[in-house]
């Protein structure tokens, strides 16, 4: 049976990052709260770089450009069918 994707509130993510910054080990947080190490690492990086946990706020300029180009390409294909 596949694992269900869990979602966490911004407040929870902030609390995990704060616990980490206050000295709680990464391993202890992962074990105690049933997190994946990659999720915790991502939250720590996001908090340190942008202070936001929103994917939109953490995209690089290249990622934003690629998304815009894909939207433009999709709209162009859609218009050409009519």
PDB file with one MODEL, atoms N, CA, C and O in Angstrom:
MODEL        1
ATOM      1  N   UNK A   1       0.844  -1.174   0.000  1.00  0.00           N
ATOM      2  CA  UNK A   1       0.000   0.000   0.000  1.00  0.00           C
ATOM      3  C   UNK A   1       0.896   1.246   0.000  1.00  0.00           C
ATOM      4  O   UNK A   1       1.759   1.371   0.869  1.00  0.00           O
ATOM      5  N   UNK A   2       0.713   2.156  -0.941  1.00  0.00           N
ATOM      6  CA  UNK A   2       1.584   3.330  -1.018  1.00  0.00           C
ATOM      7  C   UNK A   2       1.368   4.280   0.160  1.00  0.00           C
ATOM      8  O   UNK A   2       0.277   4.368   0.723  1.00  0.00           O
ATOM      9  N   UNK A   3       2.437   4.982   0.509  1.00  0.00           N
ATOM     10  CA  UNK A   3       2.345   5.981   1.579  1.00  0.00           C
ATOM     11  C   UNK A   3       1.515   7.157   1.117  1.00  0.00           C
ATOM     12  O   UNK A   3       1.618   7.592  -0.030  1.00  0.00           O
ATOM     13  N   UNK A   4       0.690   7.671   2.015  1.00  0.00           N
ATOM     14  CA  UNK A   4      -0.082   8.870   1.708  1.00  0.00           C
ATOM     15  C   UNK A   4       0.791  10.086   1.925  1.00  0.00           C
ATOM     16  O   UNK A   4       1.570  10.137   2.876  1.00  0.00           O
ATOM     17  N   UNK A   5       0.662  11.064   1.044  1.00  0.00           N
ATOM     18  CA  UNK A   5       1.420  12.297   1.174  1.00  0.00           C
ATOM     19  C   UNK A   5       0.833  13.105   2.327  1.00  0.00           C
ATOM     20  O   UNK A   5      -0.370  13.361   2.373  1.00  0.00           O
ATOM     21  N   UNK A   6       1.693  13.500   3.248  1.00  0.00           N
ATOM     22  CA  UNK A   6       1.250  14.291   4.387  1.00  0.00           C
ATOM     23  C   UNK A   6       1.504  15.754   4.100  1.00  0.00           C
ATOM     24  O   UNK A   6       2.460  16.104   3.407  1.00  0.00           O
ATOM     25  N   UNK A   7       0.657  16.598   4.629  1.00  0.00           N
ATOM     26  CA  UNK A   7       0.866  18.034   4.501  1.00  0.00           C
ATOM     27  C   UNK A   7       1.038  18.624   5.895  1.00  0.00           C
ATOM     28  O   UNK A   7       0.463  18.147   6.873  1.00  0.00           O
ATOM     29  N   UNK A   8       1.838  19.665   5.952  1.00  0.00           N
ATOM     30  CA  UNK A   8       2.148  20.301   7.225  1.00  0.00           C
ATOM     31  C   UNK A   8       1.867  21.789   7.125  1.00  0.00           C
ATOM     32  O   UNK A   8       2.093  22.404   6.083  1.00  0.00           O
ATOM     33  N   UNK A   9       1.382  22.352   8.189  1.00  0.00           N
ATOM     34  CA  UNK A   9       1.089  23.780   8.206  1.00  0.00           C
ATOM     35  C   UNK A   9       2.388  24.575   8.264  1.00  0.00           C
ATOM     36  O   UNK A   9       3.437  24.066   8.659  1.00  0.00           O
ATOM     37  N   UNK A  10       2.285  25.818   7.866  1.00  0.00           N
ATOM     38  CA  UNK A  10       3.434  26.719   7.946  1.00  0.00           C
ATOM     39  C   UNK A  10       3.906  26.839   9.383  1.00  0.00           C
ATOM     40  O   UNK A  10       5.109  26.872   9.641  1.00  0.00           O
ATOM     41  N   UNK A  11       2.976  26.906  10.316  1.00  0.00           N
ATOM     42  CA  UNK A  11       3.329  27.021  11.734  1.00  0.00           C
ATOM     43  C   UNK A  11       4.131  25.805  12.199  1.00  0.00           C
ATOM     44  O   UNK A  11       5.112  25.952  12.928  1.00  0.00           O
ATOM     45  N   UNK A  12       3.720  24.606  11.781  1.00  0.00           N
ATOM     46  CA  UNK A  12       4.448  23.395  12.155  1.00  0.00           C
ATOM     47  C   UNK A  12       5.872  23.434  11.595  1.00  0.00           C
ATOM     48  O   UNK A  12       6.831  23.105  12.294  1.00  0.00           O
ATOM     49  N   UNK A  13       6.000  23.835  10.337  1.00  0.00           N
ATOM     50  CA  UNK A  13       7.318  23.916   9.702  1.00  0.00           C
ATOM     51  C   UNK A  13       8.213  24.904  10.448  1.00  0.00           C
ATOM     52  O   UNK A  13       9.390  24.635  10.686  1.00  0.00           O
ATOM     53  N   UNK A  14       7.641  26.044  10.809  1.00  0.00           N
ATOM     54  CA  UNK A  14       8.401  27.046  11.572  1.00  0.00           C
ATOM     55  C   UNK A  14       8.867  26.468  12.900  1.00  0.00           C
ATOM     56  O   UNK A  14      10.003  26.699  13.317  1.00  0.00           O
ATOM     57  N   UNK A  15       7.994  25.718  13.567  1.00  0.00           N
ATOM     58  CA  UNK A  15       8.349  25.121  14.851  1.00  0.00           C
ATOM     59  C   UNK A  15       9.488  24.120  14.693  1.00  0.00           C
ATOM     60  O   UNK A  15      10.393  24.076  15.526  1.00  0.00           O
ATOM     61  N   UNK A  16       9.453  23.319  13.637  1.00  0.00           N
ATOM     62  CA  UNK A  16      10.509  22.335  13.404  1.00  0.00           C
ATOM     63  C   UNK A  16      11.847  23.035  13.145  1.00  0.00           C
ATOM     64  O   UNK A  16      12.882  22.628  13.674  1.00  0.00           O
ATOM     65  N   UNK A  17      11.814  24.081  12.332  1.00  0.00           N
ATOM     66  CA  UNK A  17      13.036  24.834  12.042  1.00  0.00           C
ATOM     67  C   UNK A  17      13.562  25.480  13.319  1.00  0.00           C
ATOM     68  O   UNK A  17      14.767  25.474  13.570  1.00  0.00           O
ATOM     69  N   UNK A  18      12.670  26.032  14.117  1.00  0.00           N
ATOM     70  CA  UNK A  18      13.083  26.673  15.365  1.00  0.00           C
ATOM     71  C   UNK A  18      13.710  25.663  16.327  1.00  0.00           C
ATOM     72  O   UNK A  18      14.720  25.955  16.969  1.00  0.00           O
ATOM     73  N   UNK A  19      13.111  24.478  16.423  1.00  0.00           N
ATOM     74  CA  UNK A  19      13.692  23.438  17.277  1.00  0.00           C
ATOM     75  C   UNK A  19      15.094  23.074  16.794  1.00  0.00           C
ATOM     76  O   UNK A  19      16.011  22.906  17.597  1.00  0.00           O
ATOM     77  N   UNK A  20      15.253  22.955  15.474  1.00  0.00           N
ATOM     78  CA  UNK A  20      16.555  22.641  14.898  1.00  0.00           C
ATOM     79  C   UNK A  20      17.567  23.744  15.207  1.00  0.00           C
ATOM     80  O   UNK A  20      18.698  23.468  15.605  1.00  0.00           O
ATOM     81  N   UNK A  21      17.149  24.989  15.020  1.00  0.00           N
ATOM     82  CA  UNK A  21      18.043  26.122  15.268  1.00  0.00           C
ATOM     83  C   UNK A  21      18.398  26.265  16.747  1.00  0.00           C
ATOM     84  O   UNK A  21      19.439  26.826  17.092  1.00  0.00           O
ATOM     85  N   UNK A  22      17.525  25.753  17.620  1.00  0.00           N
ATOM     86  CA  UNK A  22      17.779  25.814  19.059  1.00  0.00           C
ATOM     87  C   UNK A  22      18.570  24.610  19.567  1.00  0.00           C
ATOM     88  O   UNK A  22      18.752  24.450  20.774  1.00  0.00           O
ATOM     89  N   UNK A  23      19.043  23.757  18.640  1.00  0.00           N
ATOM     90  CA  UNK A  23      19.942  22.685  19.043  1.00  0.00           C
ATOM     91  C   UNK A  23      19.421  21.274  18.958  1.00  0.00           C
ATOM     92  O   UNK A  23      20.187  20.332  19.162  1.00  0.00           O
ATOM     93  N   UNK A  24      18.152  21.089  18.666  1.00  0.00           N
ATOM     94  CA  UNK A  24      17.643  19.725  18.535  1.00  0.00           C
ATOM     95  C   UNK A  24      18.222  19.133  17.252  1.00  0.00           C
ATOM     96  O   UNK A  24      18.244  19.791  16.211  1.00  0.00           O
ATOM     97  N   UNK A  25      18.683  17.902  17.332  1.00  0.00           N
ATOM     98  CA  UNK A  25      19.335  17.319  16.160  1.00  0.00           C
ATOM     99  C   UNK A  25      18.318  16.978  15.074  1.00  0.00           C
ATOM    100  O   UNK A  25      17.139  16.733  15.332  1.00  0.00           O
ATOM    101  N   UNK A  26      18.829  16.977  13.868  1.00  0.00           N
ATOM    102  CA  UNK A  26      18.019  16.621  12.700  1.00  0.00           C
ATOM    103  C   UNK A  26      17.451  15.207  12.875  1.00  0.00           C
ATOM    104  O   UNK A  26      16.271  14.964  12.623  1.00  0.00           O
ATOM    105  N   UNK A  27      18.305  14.288  13.305  1.00  0.00           N
ATOM    106  CA  UNK A  27      17.879  12.893  13.491  1.00  0.00           C
ATOM    107  C   UNK A  27      16.766  12.786  14.534  1.00  0.00           C
ATOM    108  O   UNK A  27      15.816  12.024  14.357  1.00  0.00           O
ATOM    109  N   UNK A  28      16.886  13.547  15.614  1.00  0.00           N
ATOM    110  CA  UNK A  28      15.869  13.497  16.670  1.00  0.00           C
ATOM    111  C   UNK A  28      14.533  14.036  16.163  1.00  0.00           C
ATOM    112  O   UNK A  28      13.482  13.472  16.467  1.00  0.00           O
ATOM    113  N   UNK A  29      14.565  15.112  15.400  1.00  0.00           N
ATOM    114  CA  UNK A  29      13.327  15.677  14.856  1.00  0.00           C
ATOM    115  C   UNK A  29      12.664  14.714  13.884  1.00  0.00           C
ATOM    116  O   UNK A  29      11.449  14.518  13.924  1.00  0.00           O
ATOM    117  N   UNK A  30      13.459  14.118  13.019  1.00  0.00           N
ATOM    118  CA  UNK A  30      12.931  13.171  12.032  1.00  0.00           C
ATOM    119  C   UNK A  30      12.262  11.999  12.741  1.00  0.00           C
ATOM    120  O   UNK A  30      11.158  11.593  12.378  1.00  0.00           O
ATOM    121  N   UNK A  31      12.936  11.458  13.754  1.00  0.00           N
ATOM    122  CA  UNK A  31      12.394  10.299  14.468  1.00  0.00           C
ATOM    123  C   UNK A  31      11.171  10.667  15.308  1.00  0.00           C
ATOM    124  O   UNK A  31      10.149   9.982  15.257  1.00  0.00           O
ATOM    125  N   UNK A  32      11.279  11.742  16.074  1.00  0.00           N
ATOM    126  CA  UNK A  32      10.202  12.116  16.994  1.00  0.00           C
ATOM    127  C   UNK A  32       8.910  12.511  16.290  1.00  0.00           C
ATOM    128  O   UNK A  32       7.818  12.197  16.763  1.00  0.00           O
ATOM    129  N   UNK A  33       9.038  13.203  15.154  1.00  0.00           N
ATOM    130  CA  UNK A  33       7.846  13.714  14.470  1.00  0.00           C
ATOM    131  C   UNK A  33       7.485  12.935  13.203  1.00  0.00           C
ATOM    132  O   UNK A  33       6.546  13.297  12.495  1.00  0.00           O
ATOM    133  N   UNK A  34       8.230  11.870  12.922  1.00  0.00           N
ATOM    134  CA  UNK A  34       7.923  11.042  11.767  1.00  0.00           C
ATOM    135  C   UNK A  34       8.097  11.766  10.438  1.00  0.00           C
ATOM    136  O   UNK A  34       7.324  11.559   9.503  1.00  0.00           O
ATOM    137  N   UNK A  35       9.118  12.615  10.363  1.00  0.00           N
ATOM    138  CA  UNK A  35       9.371  13.392   9.155  1.00  0.00           C
ATOM    139  C   UNK A  35      10.364  12.661   8.267  1.00  0.00           C
ATOM    140  O   UNK A  35      11.020  11.710   8.694  1.00  0.00           O
ATOM    141  N   UNK A  36      10.463  13.116   7.032  1.00  0.00           N
ATOM    142  CA  UNK A  36      11.556  12.655   6.193  1.00  0.00           C
ATOM    143  C   UNK A  36      12.678  13.677   6.338  1.00  0.00           C
ATOM    144  O   UNK A  36      12.434  14.871   6.513  1.00  0.00           O
ATOM    145  N   UNK A  37      13.900  13.187   6.262  1.00  0.00           N
ATOM    146  CA  UNK A  37      15.054  14.079   6.385  1.00  0.00           C
ATOM    147  C   UNK A  37      15.055  15.113   5.270  1.00  0.00           C
ATOM    148  O   UNK A  37      15.434  16.264   5.488  1.00  0.00           O
ATOM    149  N   UNK A  38      14.633  14.711   4.078  1.00  0.00           N
ATOM    150  CA  UNK A  38      14.640  15.645   2.947  1.00  0.00           C
ATOM    151  C   UNK A  38      13.643  16.780   3.153  1.00  0.00           C
ATOM    152  O   UNK A  38      13.922  17.922   2.789  1.00  0.00           O
ATOM    153  N   UNK A  39      12.486  16.477   3.733  1.00  0.00           N
ATOM    154  CA  UNK A  39      11.492  17.531   3.997  1.00  0.00           C
ATOM    155  C   UNK A  39      12.039  18.519   5.029  1.00  0.00           C
ATOM    156  O   UNK A  39      11.940  19.732   4.847  1.00  0.00           O
ATOM    157  N   UNK A  40      12.607  18.001   6.096  1.00  0.00           N
ATOM    158  CA  UNK A  40      13.162  18.875   7.134  1.00  0.00           C
ATOM    159  C   UNK A  40      14.295  19.730   6.563  1.00  0.00           C
ATOM    160  O   UNK A  40      14.369  20.927   6.842  1.00  0.00           O
ATOM    161  N   UNK A  41      15.165  19.127   5.773  1.00  0.00           N
ATOM    162  CA  UNK A  41      16.259  19.885   5.152  1.00  0.00           C
ATOM    163  C   UNK A  41      15.723  21.001   4.253  1.00  0.00           C
ATOM    164  O   UNK A  41      16.259  22.109   4.243  1.00  0.00           O
ATOM    165  N   UNK A  42      14.673  20.705   3.505  1.00  0.00           N
ATOM    166  CA  UNK A  42      14.066  21.707   2.615  1.00  0.00           C
ATOM    167  C   UNK A  42      13.486  22.860   3.426  1.00  0.00           C
ATOM    168  O   UNK A  42      13.662  24.021   3.058  1.00  0.00           O
ATOM    169  N   UNK A  43      12.798  22.557   4.523  1.00  0.00           N
ATOM    170  CA  UNK A  43      12.209  23.599   5.361  1.00  0.00           C
ATOM    171  C   UNK A  43      13.300  24.484   5.966  1.00  0.00           C
ATOM    172  O   UNK A  43      13.148  25.704   6.029  1.00  0.00           O
ATOM    173  N   UNK A  44      14.386  23.875   6.405  1.00  0.00           N
ATOM    174  CA  UNK A  44      15.489  24.642   6.984  1.00  0.00           C
ATOM    175  C   UNK A  44      16.084  25.568   5.922  1.00  0.00           C
ATOM    176  O   UNK A  44      16.329  26.744   6.187  1.00  0.00           O
ATOM    177  N   UNK A  45      16.313  25.044   4.740  1.00  0.00           N
ATOM    178  CA  UNK A  45      16.879  25.855   3.663  1.00  0.00           C
ATOM    179  C   UNK A  45      15.933  26.999   3.283  1.00  0.00           C
ATOM    180  O   UNK A  45      16.370  28.135   3.099  1.00  0.00           O
ATOM    181  N   UNK A  46      14.646  26.698   3.167  1.00  0.00           N
ATOM    182  CA  UNK A  46      13.669  27.727   2.811  1.00  0.00           C
ATOM    183  C   UNK A  46      13.619  28.815   3.876  1.00  0.00           C
ATOM    184  O   UNK A  46      13.562  30.001   3.551  1.00  0.00           O
ATOM    185  N   UNK A  47      13.638  28.423   5.132  1.00  0.00           N
ATOM    186  CA  UNK A  47      13.585  29.401   6.218  1.00  0.00           C
ATOM    187  C   UNK A  47      14.824  30.299   6.209  1.00  0.00           C
ATOM    188  O   UNK A  47      14.739  31.490   6.508  1.00  0.00           O
ATOM    189  N   UNK A  48      15.960  29.723   5.866  1.00  0.00           N
ATOM    190  CA  UNK A  48      17.209  30.485   5.871  1.00  0.00           C
ATOM    191  C   UNK A  48      17.351  31.383   4.641  1.00  0.00           C
ATOM    192  O   UNK A  48      17.960  32.449   4.726  1.00  0.00           O
ATOM    193  N   UNK A  49      16.798  30.968   3.504  1.00  0.00           N
ATOM    194  CA  UNK A  49      16.988  31.744   2.279  1.00  0.00           C
ATOM    195  C   UNK A  49      15.913  32.794   2.064  1.00  0.00           C
ATOM    196  O   UNK A  49      16.231  33.961   1.835  1.00  0.00           O
ATOM    197  N   UNK A  50      14.635  32.400   2.133  1.00  0.00           N
ATOM    198  CA  UNK A  50      13.560  33.356   1.852  1.00  0.00           C
ATOM    199  C   UNK A  50      12.660  33.615   3.047  1.00  0.00           C
ATOM    200  O   UNK A  50      11.937  34.611   3.077  1.00  0.00           O
ATOM    201  N   UNK A  51      12.699  32.735   4.023  1.00  0.00           N
ATOM    202  CA  UNK A  51      11.806  32.876   5.167  1.00  0.00           C
ATOM    203  C   UNK A  51      10.389  32.426   4.867  1.00  0.00           C
ATOM    204  O   UNK A  51       9.493  32.590   5.695  1.00  0.00           O
ATOM    205  N   UNK A  52      10.181  31.857   3.681  1.00  0.00           N
ATOM    206  CA  UNK A  52       8.853  31.413   3.266  1.00  0.00           C
ATOM    207  C   UNK A  52       8.899  29.925   2.937  1.00  0.00           C
ATOM    208  O   UNK A  52       9.904  29.414   2.444  1.00  0.00           O
ATOM    209  N   UNK A  53       7.801  29.245   3.217  1.00  0.00           N
ATOM    210  CA  UNK A  53       7.705  27.825   2.896  1.00  0.00           C
ATOM    211  C   UNK A  53       6.891  27.588   1.626  1.00  0.00           C
ATOM    212  O   UNK A  53       6.638  26.442   1.256  1.00  0.00           O
ATOM    213  N   UNK A  54       6.490  28.642   0.971  1.00  0.00           N
ATOM    214  CA  UNK A  54       5.732  28.540  -0.278  1.00  0.00           C
ATOM    215  C   UNK A  54       6.678  28.196  -1.419  1.00  0.00           C
ATOM    216  O   UNK A  54       7.717  28.838  -1.580  1.00  0.00           O
ATOM    217  N   UNK A  55       6.328  27.193  -2.207  1.00  0.00           N
ATOM    218  CA  UNK A  55       7.163  26.807  -3.339  1.00  0.00           C
ATOM    219  C   UNK A  55       7.335  27.972  -4.310  1.00  0.00           C
ATOM    220  O   UNK A  55       8.412  28.166  -4.874  1.00  0.00           O
ATOM    221  N   UNK A  56       6.274  28.739  -4.498  1.00  0.00           N
ATOM    222  CA  UNK A  56       6.318  29.885  -5.405  1.00  0.00           C
ATOM    223  C   UNK A  56       7.391  30.880  -4.991  1.00  0.00           C
ATOM    224  O   UNK A  56       8.083  31.439  -5.842  1.00  0.00           O
ATOM    225  N   UNK A  57       7.532  31.103  -3.696  1.00  0.00           N
ATOM    226  CA  UNK A  57       8.515  32.065  -3.190  1.00  0.00           C
ATOM    227  C   UNK A  57       9.942  31.533  -3.240  1.00  0.00           C
ATOM    228  O   UNK A  57      10.895  32.302  -3.108  1.00  0.00           O
ATOM    229  N   UNK A  58      10.097  30.235  -3.427  1.00  0.00           N
ATOM    230  CA  UNK A  58      11.422  29.626  -3.379  1.00  0.00           C
ATOM    231  C   UNK A  58      11.930  29.147  -4.738  1.00  0.00           C
ATOM    232  O   UNK A  58      12.914  28.412  -4.811  1.00  0.00           O
ATOM    233  N   UNK A  59      11.267  29.557  -5.798  1.00  0.00           N
ATOM    234  CA  UNK A  59      11.721  29.176  -7.140  1.00  0.00           C
ATOM    235  C   UNK A  59      12.862  30.082  -7.586  1.00  0.00           C
ATOM    236  O   UNK A  59      12.937  31.252  -7.210  1.00  0.00           O
ATOM    237  N   UNK A  60      13.742  29.513  -8.393  1.00  0.00           N
ATOM    238  CA  UNK A  60      14.821  30.308  -8.983  1.00  0.00           C
ATOM    239  C   UNK A  60      14.255  31.090 -10.167  1.00  0.00           C
ATOM    240  O   UNK A  60      13.150  30.818 -10.636  1.00  0.00           O
ATOM    241  N   UNK A  61      15.018  32.049 -10.634  1.00  0.00           N
ATOM    242  CA  UNK A  61      14.603  32.839 -11.804  1.00  0.00           C
ATOM    243  C   UNK A  61      14.425  31.923 -13.013  1.00  0.00           C
ATOM    244  O   UNK A  61      13.514  32.125 -13.816  1.00  0.00           O
ATOM    245  N   UNK A  62      15.281  30.931 -13.144  1.00  0.00           N
ATOM    246  CA  UNK A  62      15.187  29.993 -14.264  1.00  0.00           C
ATOM    247  C   UNK A  62      13.902  29.164 -14.189  1.00  0.00           C
ATOM    248  O   UNK A  62      13.254  28.925 -15.208  1.00  0.00           O
ATOM    249  N   UNK A  63      13.538  28.727 -12.984  1.00  0.00           N
ATOM    250  CA  UNK A  63      12.303  27.959 -12.827  1.00  0.00           C
ATOM    251  C   UNK A  63      11.083  28.807 -13.182  1.00  0.00           C
ATOM    252  O   UNK A  63      10.159  28.326 -13.838  1.00  0.00           O
ATOM    253  N   UNK A  64      11.080  30.073 -12.747  1.00  0.00           N
ATOM    254  CA  UNK A  64       9.971  30.968 -13.079  1.00  0.00           C
ATOM    255  C   UNK A  64       9.885  31.193 -14.578  1.00  0.00           C
ATOM    256  O   UNK A  64       8.790  31.232 -15.139  1.00  0.00           O
ATOM    257  N   UNK A  65      11.032  31.342 -15.231  1.00  0.00           N
ATOM    258  CA  UNK A  65      11.047  31.539 -16.677  1.00  0.00           C
ATOM    259  C   UNK A  65      10.520  30.305 -17.398  1.00  0.00           C
ATOM    260  O   UNK A  65       9.748  30.430 -18.349  1.00  0.00           O
ATOM    261  N   UNK A  66      10.922  29.124 -16.963  1.00  0.00           N
ATOM    262  CA  UNK A  66      10.460  27.887 -17.575  1.00  0.00           C
ATOM    263  C   UNK A  66       8.948  27.741 -17.436  1.00  0.00           C
ATOM    264  O   UNK A  66       8.274  27.348 -18.389  1.00  0.00           O
ATOM    265  N   UNK A  67       8.417  28.048 -16.277  1.00  0.00           N
ATOM    266  CA  UNK A  67       6.967  27.977 -16.061  1.00  0.00           C
ATOM    267  C   UNK A  67       6.251  28.939 -16.984  1.00  0.00           C
ATOM    268  O   UNK A  67       5.243  28.578 -17.591  1.00  0.00           O
ATOM    269  N   UNK A  68       6.756  30.163 -17.102  1.00  0.00           N
ATOM    270  CA  UNK A  68       6.135  31.155 -17.985  1.00  0.00           C
ATOM    271  C   UNK A  68       6.181  30.697 -19.441  1.00  0.00           C
ATOM    272  O   UNK A  68       5.204  30.856 -20.173  1.00  0.00           O
ATOM    273  N   UNK A  69       7.297  30.138 -19.858  1.00  0.00           N
ATOM    274  CA  UNK A  69       7.415  29.659 -21.241  1.00  0.00           C
ATOM    275  C   UNK A  69       6.474  28.487 -21.515  1.00  0.00           C
ATOM    276  O   UNK A  69       5.882  28.397 -22.591  1.00  0.00           O
ATOM    277  N   UNK A  70       6.342  27.604 -20.554  1.00  0.00           N
ATOM    278  CA  UNK A  70       5.418  26.470 -20.720  1.00  0.00           C
ATOM    279  C   UNK A  70       3.973  26.957 -20.835  1.00  0.00           C
ATOM    280  O   UNK A  70       3.204  26.448 -21.650  1.00  0.00           O
ATOM    281  N   UNK A  71       3.610  27.942 -20.019  1.00  0.00           N
ATOM    282  CA  UNK A  71       2.257  28.511 -20.100  1.00  0.00           C
ATOM    283  C   UNK A  71       2.034  29.156 -21.456  1.00  0.00           C
ATOM    284  O   UNK A  71       0.984  28.976 -22.074  1.00  0.00           O
ATOM    285  N   UNK A  72       3.026  29.907 -21.915  1.00  0.00           N
ATOM    286  CA  UNK A  72       2.930  30.578 -23.210  1.00  0.00           C
ATOM    287  C   UNK A  72       2.805  29.550 -24.334  1.00  0.00           C
ATOM    288  O   UNK A  72       1.991  29.716 -25.242  1.00  0.00           O
ATOM    289  N   UNK A  73       3.597  28.508 -24.273  1.00  0.00           N
ATOM    290  CA  UNK A  73       3.561  27.452 -25.284  1.00  0.00           C
ATOM    291  C   UNK A  73       2.212  26.743 -25.283  1.00  0.00           C
ATOM    292  O   UNK A  73       1.651  26.469 -26.345  1.00  0.00           O
ATOM    293  N   UNK A  74       1.696  26.447 -24.108  1.00  0.00           N
ATOM    294  CA  UNK A  74       0.396  25.779 -23.987  1.00  0.00           C
ATOM    295  C   UNK A  74      -0.714  26.662 -24.568  1.00  0.00           C
ATOM    296  O   UNK A  74      -1.579  26.172 -25.294  1.00  0.00           O
ATOM    297  N   UNK A  75      -0.690  27.954 -24.253  1.00  0.00           N
ATOM    298  CA  UNK A  75      -1.711  28.874 -24.758  1.00  0.00           C
ATOM    299  C   UNK A  75      -1.615  28.985 -26.269  1.00  0.00           C
ATOM    300  O   UNK A  75      -2.636  29.058 -26.953  1.00  0.00           O
ATOM    301  N   UNK A  76      -0.402  28.999 -26.794  1.00  0.00           N
ATOM    302  CA  UNK A  76      -0.201  29.102 -28.233  1.00  0.00           C
ATOM    303  C   UNK A  76      -0.748  27.860 -28.944  1.00  0.00           C
ATOM    304  O   UNK A  76      -1.383  27.984 -29.992  1.00  0.00           O
ATOM    305  N   UNK A  77      -0.514  26.681 -28.398  1.00  0.00           N
ATOM    306  CA  UNK A  77      -1.028  25.446 -28.983  1.00  0.00           C
ATOM    307  C   UNK A  77      -2.559  25.432 -28.941  1.00  0.00           C
ATOM    308  O   UNK A  77      -3.211  25.006 -29.894  1.00  0.00           O
ATOM    309  N   UNK A  78      -3.119  25.900 -27.832  1.00  0.00           N
ATOM    310  CA  UNK A  78      -4.571  25.903 -27.670  1.00  0.00           C
ATOM    311  C   UNK A  78      -5.210  26.838 -28.691  1.00  0.00           C
ATOM    312  O   UNK A  78      -6.227  26.491 -29.292  1.00  0.00           O
ATOM    313  N   UNK A  79      -4.624  28.027 -28.897  1.00  0.00           N
ATOM    314  CA  UNK A  79      -5.165  28.996 -29.856  1.00  0.00           C
ATOM    315  C   UNK A  79      -5.073  28.471 -31.283  1.00  0.00           C
ATOM    316  O   UNK A  79      -5.951  28.757 -32.098  1.00  0.00           O
ATOM    317  N   UNK A  80      -4.044  27.720 -31.597  1.00  0.00           N
ATOM    318  CA  UNK A  80      -3.850  27.246 -32.967  1.00  0.00           C
ATOM    319  C   UNK A  80      -4.820  26.148 -33.354  1.00  0.00           C
ATOM    320  O   UNK A  80      -4.952  25.841 -34.539  1.00  0.00           O
ATOM    321  N   UNK A  81      -5.510  25.541 -32.381  1.00  0.00           N
ATOM    322  CA  UNK A  81      -6.464  24.482 -32.701  1.00  0.00           C
ATOM    323  C   UNK A  81      -7.804  25.044 -33.148  1.00  0.00           C
ATOM    324  O   UNK A  81      -8.656  24.293 -33.623  1.00  0.00           O
ATOM    325  N   UNK A  82      -8.007  26.343 -33.006  1.00  0.00           N
ATOM    326  CA  UNK A  82      -9.288  26.949 -33.389  1.00  0.00           C
ATOM    327  C   UNK A  82      -9.156  27.834 -34.558  1.00  0.00           C
ATOM    328  O   UNK A  82     -10.142  28.420 -35.004  1.00  0.00           O
TER     329      UNK A  82
ENDMDL
END
